[in-house]
């Protein structure tokens, strides 16, 4: 999938890792996304379809229940995907409310597919959905088989009149 998205620059745009050193220590983005012991990722956005896809690796330092990823780590990634979709779609928004549904335990030290979609956008309010699912999907049931969905999220994002990042450099 990584090669497929990266080789479709007309449709999919790779998002930069971005962030400060503190942010990168928590959620690591970049080409070597599997190198970390924490959460590392690479994301792509399709502006026309208003969606995001990416790969996330949950390293050994994200453990919650023995052998599985902590729910807070997966929630952070769902929020990151929805926020990135808003931001890179030009909707300079912040999370106002977020709901997470944990569907299946996510095995520790695994790579999963993250997806996010803009469900609706009215004025300053944006409803975004996201999911973390098995990667690659289980091919044993044919080409339309869906992988295990580990967790899904939805959020209300509010576009701010003045985003905090606009004044951060003036402090």
C-alpha positions in Angstrom: 0.0 0.0 0.0 2.8 2.4 0.9 4.3 2.1 -2.6 0.9 2.3 -4.3 0.0 5.6 -2.5 3.5 7.0 -2.9 3.5 6.2 -6.6 0.1 8.1 -7.2 1.2 11.7 -6.6 -1.6 13.0 -8.8 -4.2 11.7 -6.4 -2.5 11.0 -3.0 -0.4 13.6 -1.3 2.1 12.4 1.3 1.9 14.4 4.5 5.1 15.6 6.1 6.0 14.2 9.5 6.0 17.8 10.9 5.9 18.7 14.5 8.5 19.8 17.1 11.0 17.5 18.7 8.6 16.9 21.6 5.8 15.9 19.2 8.1 13.6 17.2 9.1 11.9 20.5 5.4 11.0 21.1 4.2 10.2 17.6 6.9 9.7 15.0 6.2 10.3 11.4 8.4 9.6 8.4 9.7 7.1 5.9 11.2 4.9 8.5 7.9 4.6 10.4 8.7 1.1 11.8 11.9 2.1 13.5 10.3 3.4 16.7 9.3 1.7 19.9 6.4 4.1 20.3 3.9 5.2 17.7 5.2 5.8 14.2 3.3 6.5 11.1 3.2 7.7 7.5 0.0 9.3 6.0 -1.4 10.3 2.7 -4.4 12.5 1.8 -6.7 12.5 -1.2 -8.0 16.1 -1.4 -10.7 15.2 -4.0 -12.2 12.4 -1.9 -11.6 14.2 1.4 -10.0 11.2 3.0 -6.7 10.1 4.6 -5.0 6.7 4.6 -1.8 5.7 6.2 0.2 3.0 8.0 0.8 3.1 11.8 3.3 1.0 13.7 2.6 0.6 17.4 5.9 -0.3 19.0 6.6 -2.2 22.2 6.5 1.0 24.4 2.7 1.3 23.6 1.7 -1.7 25.7 -1.4 -1.6 27.8 -2.8 -5.1 28.5 0.0 -7.6 28.2 0.8 -8.2 24.6 -1.6 -5.5 23.3 -1.6 -1.8 22.5 -2.9 0.6 25.2 -6.3 2.1 24.3 -5.0 5.6 24.8 -2.3 5.0 22.2 -4.8 3.9 19.6 -7.1 6.8 20.5 -4.2 9.2 20.1 -3.6 7.9 16.6 -7.3 8.1 15.6 -7.3 11.8 16.8 -4.0 12.4 14.9 -5.5 11.0 11.7 -8.7 13.1 12.0 -6.8 16.2 12.9 -4.4 15.8 10.1 -7.2 15.4 7.6 -8.9 18.6 8.9 -5.6 20.5 8.9 -4.4 19.4 5.5 -7.9 19.9 3.9 -7.7 23.6 4.9 -10.0 23.3 7.8 -7.8 24.7 10.6 -9.7 22.9 13.3 -9.2 21.4 16.8 -10.9 18.4 18.4 -14.0 19.5 20.4 -15.4 16.1 21.0 -14.2 12.6 20.2 -15.7 9.1 20.7 -13.7 5.9 20.4 -15.1 2.4 20.0 -12.7 -0.4 20.8 -13.7 -3.4 18.7 -10.8 -5.9 19.1 -7.5 -6.0 20.9 -4.7 -4.6 18.8 -1.6 -6.8 19.0 1.5 -5.1 20.3 4.4 -4.3 17.8 2.1 -4.4 14.8 1.5 -2.3 11.7 -2.1 -1.3 10.9 -4.1 0.7 8.4 -5.4 4.1 9.6 -8.2 5.8 7.6 -10.1 9.0 8.1 -13.0 10.6 6.2 -14.8 14.0 6.4 -18.4 13.0 6.9 -19.9 16.5 7.0 -18.6 20.1 7.0 -21.0 22.9 7.9 -19.7 26.4 8.7 -17.1 26.0 11.5 -18.2 22.4 12.5 -16.7 19.3 10.9 -17.6 15.7 11.6 -14.8 13.3 10.9 -14.6 9.5 11.2 -11.6 7.2 11.5 -10.5 3.6 12.0 -7.5 1.4 12.7 -7.7 -1.9 10.9 -5.7 -5.0 10.1 -3.0 -4.5 7.4 -2.8 -6.2 5.1 -6.5 -7.3 5.2 -7.2 -11.0 5.3 -7.0 -12.1 1.7 -8.4 -15.6 2.4 -12.0 -14.5 1.7 -11.4 -12.9 -1.6 -10.5 -9.4 -2.9 -13.4 -7.7 -1.1 -12.5 -9.1 2.3 -12.3 -6.6 5.0 -9.6 -6.8 7.7 -10.3 -6.8 11.4 -11.3 -3.3 12.7 -9.4 -2.8 16.0 -11.0 0.6 16.8 -13.0 3.4 15.2 -13.5 7.0 16.1 -15.6 9.9 15.3 -15.1 13.5 16.2 -16.5 17.0 16.1 -13.8 19.4 15.0 -14.3 23.2 15.4 -12.7 25.6 13.1 -11.2 28.4 15.2 -11.5 32.0 14.4 -7.8 32.4 15.5 -5.9 29.1 15.7 -3.4 28.9 18.6 -0.6 28.2 16.0 -1.2 31.7 14.6 0.0 33.3 17.9 2.5 30.7 19.1 5.5 32.4 17.5 4.5 35.7 19.1 4.7 34.4 22.7 
